[in-house]
Amino acid sequence: MSFTQIFVLSFIQGVTEFLPVSSSGHLAILAPLTGWKDQGLFTDVLLHVGTLGAIFTYFWKDIISLFKGVFHLFNRKETHERKLLMALVIGTIPAVIVGLLIQSLGLKNRDVTLIAINLVIFGLLLGLADRAGSHHLRRSDMTLVRALMVGFGQAAALFPGVSRSGGCLTMLRLMGFDRETGTRFTFLLAIPAIIAAATLTGYNAYKDGSQFDLFSETNLLLVGLSFIFGLLAIWGMLRIVRRRCLTPFVVYRLVLGTCLYLWAKGYAFTSLLPNLPIS
């Protein structure tokens, strides 16, 4: 794997994991765009490890609160830490169920046309949710039922083009949470989601007999660069939501989705780009 490929993969995973633009959708179209071979399951695990490290680093205080919540869970003490932990657990359940269902049925669809449609439809939903109604709810207003609803938004993102952060933010904004609260909860909800995804992907890689050297220069670069890009994306996203609406991301999704759809159908760009593997 060349340094260019390492850099691009790390950049896409590190940045798009935390922006509402679909990391899986971007990674799925990378091979048709560049002609590169699929990066492999173990590379996906390393990229997830890097972005997970970014969350642990940026939200270290919240991570400590979660550990406290574990102890409070056993002694049945009603605290903010216990409430947050339970909300993250409940919010993760739908994605786990849908993920296992997708794997058992073999429903791995990376069709570019579907990705394009998901980018547009769920981009419009994000824009409507961001502007509709009153957004006055804060972190203390999170309940288990609301966390479960956010979990459904996260579960939808298992289909490329939807976006995990986008699906979560859409649900949170629809329920009335302010942008910063919604974004922070979305990032924390990424912890169990990324751990689950990395574990499942790592198991599949092991089952397929993949051979790898964890401490090779390539693998260390993948983890390190995705960590740096992820950290910058978290910092940048939180600054954006404190000052602006989510419209720039909606516009980006609409433009990208439209271009991909035209490209997949052969209506445009045929002289500049190769034909996509469409169904």
Buried (B, 14 or more C-beta within 10 A) or exposed (E): BEEEBBBBBBBBBBBBBBBBBBBBBBBBBBBBBEEBEEBBBBBBBBBBBBBBBBBEEBBEEBBEBBEBBEEBBEEEEEBEBBBBBBBBBBBBBBBBEBBEEBEEEEEEEBBBBBBBBBBBBBBBBBBBBBEEEEBEBEBEEBBEEBBBBBBBBBBBBBBBBBBBBBBBBBBBBBBBBBBBBBBBBBBBBBBBBBBBBBEBBBEBBEEEEBEBEEEEEBBEBBBBBBBBBBBBBBEEBBEBBEEEEBEEBBEBBBEBBBBBBBBBEEEEEEEEEEEBEEE
